[in-house]
Every structure is written in structure tokens, then in C-alpha cells.
Amino acid sequence: MPELPEVETIKRELEPLITGQKIKECVVLRKDVIAFPSFQNFRRSLLNNKITNVKRIAKYLIIELDPDRSLIFHLRLSGALIVRPLNTGFERFTRLALKLDKCWLLFVEPRVLGRVYLLNSNDKPACLKGFYRLSPEPLSRAFSKRYFQNQIKKRKAIIKAILLNQDICAGVGNIYSDEALFRAGIRPTRRANNLTYDEIEKLRIALRSVLRDGIKHLGTSVSDYRRTDGKKGNFQKMLFAYGREGEPCRRCGSEIQLKKIGNRGTRYCPRCQK
């Protein structure tokens, strides 16, 4: 699933490519990816809108439009936004294609789990309730030492589950939670309220550093994630825990373990993480 660094990479690449262009045509190849509004209203409302800005909130990619609308993409497990020249065909698994002045913007989604929302300024649909209750992101100023300590100390759930909770750590998913826990030396099965204040601060710092590194290296491509030109990210080459079960730890040589936590595979080093 594209997490904060992957969506931030897409945002940074899209912004100079599509800002200022108008939407000339809207081709919907799978109606079920359009979550709001209705399929007919979606197409009609998009035409001739001008793209004014591209931004990201957590794992959501937001294209701001003139008149005052927002086109929101939730990429889920396998979604990608690909830019292609006007004289080329659509990619396989294209679910939505927007013809702009100078290029096509393709929403490619093999598993058809991703969703697209077109909101007017006063819209607040129930289908986006998770978006409206998102917590601060680890890279934000609001994700302070006090905020994180308060969130962790009052919960008895295991720490890996806490990091995946978007009401607490917006933008963090399976990849970067595993990597942050490894950097902090914390075993993912520990109870959150049993962590010391020093451990909580180490984890906060680790979350921030691993997300910055993920952005620096253009995201992690371990399955479907691709950038706007179709190329892969590079951070998968630098992973210490995620996807390395059965392999030797790059720090101590112990075998990286795999454990199911809340139906999610979690990787950790039994020696480096306590």
C-alpha cells in the first residue's frame, strides 16, 4: 500500500506536470472507483476544471481545482497515478483517465480497491469519514513529544497496532511501522502503555527519520507502487525489517522473524528489538 512517503513522492512529481492544465475529457473505465458523487455528476462536474494545486494529507492525494473543488485519490493497496503523453494509449488496469491540455493523467488500480472523490467546498460525505478524523502526521509540528507520549501511554494495545491506527499516526502503514520499530529497537508485540518515556521518544524520532528517508529515496516499491513515470522507488533497497523475513538481520545477523499482528504481517529482529 502506498504510504506517506509514496504519496508524497507522487505529489511532488505531479505538481509541476499538471498544475495549470484544464481537464478536457473524463473517461471512467470502472464506475466502482468513483466513490462520490454519482458517476454521472462526477464526469459532468470535472470537465473544464483547471488544476490549481496538488497536495497530500496522510495517504490521500488531493488535486485542487478551479472552480472551488477537490479531487481526492485514495490509492489503497495498489493504486498509482501515471502521466502519459496524449498520443499514447491507456495502461493496463487504467480505471480513470483524465485528458488534460498536454497529457493524460491515469488512475491505474489492478485490485480496484482505490477510490476517487470529487468534493465541492461544502461537501463532507460519510464515505470519507476516515479522512476527516485523521490524526497529525509524524512529520508535522503537531506530532510533538507530548502528543505522542499521551497517545501511547493511555493505550494497552500492542505498539504495532497503535502505529497503524490512522487516528494516532496518520500516513503510517505496514512498511514504515516495521522500519521505525526496528530503528527504535522496540519489539512490535510490546504493549504500548508499557513502553518507557525514553522508548516512546526514540520511536517518535524513528518514525520521523524513516519517513524522511522514504521520501528522499522516492518511496518503497515492494509490490505495485510506481511513480508518475511508471518507475519504481528506491527505498526497498534500504529496508532492515519489512519483507526480509527469513533473512539475516543487517545489524546483528539474527534471522528476521515474521509474526501476524491483526491480520498484518510484521517483521522484526528478535535480538535487536526488545
C-alpha angles and dihedrals in degrees: 000000000000106000131189096295093048094048090044089053091051090048093051092048096044098047099072092037101055109018111116095022125118126230105244100172137013119205116186112194096173116032093196093071089065103087099170138054115009117287093252094048091045094059096041095047095050100055116109093002113144120227108234104169145357121216142159134227113186105306094342123101113209126197111194116213141196116258095051102282138122126216107205125195122195103190095192114181104340112005122135136180111219128186116212135174116262092247095060131086128245122278122247111275093024106159100174129021124191117194109212130184094272108013149009120261108207127195102208116190121164095186097041091227097118120095138208126209129190111199133186114215093265098043119112107165122192090233088070097049091121090057093054095051098048116140125228115291118245090244093054126096089239090064089081132163090257094047094051095044091051092049094048101041095054095054130080096193120111113274096243090059090048092055091052092052107104090202087066108025109023114202097018120119140164098298100050095037090057091047094046092050090050092050091048093047092235123140110234093228094062117117109251096228091052094063116105120239089250091054092049091053091047088053093049090051091046092052091052094046096047093048091050090049090049090054092045090055095044098251137295120292108193097135128349105348115122134167124239092275092050094254125129128251121245107224093092086076090062102047118128100185117005114090093000101101111148092020126107117268109255090223106043107005097243117137114268109240130219121213131172112236116177092340090306124113111240124193126201144152112250091209104040096042119062 
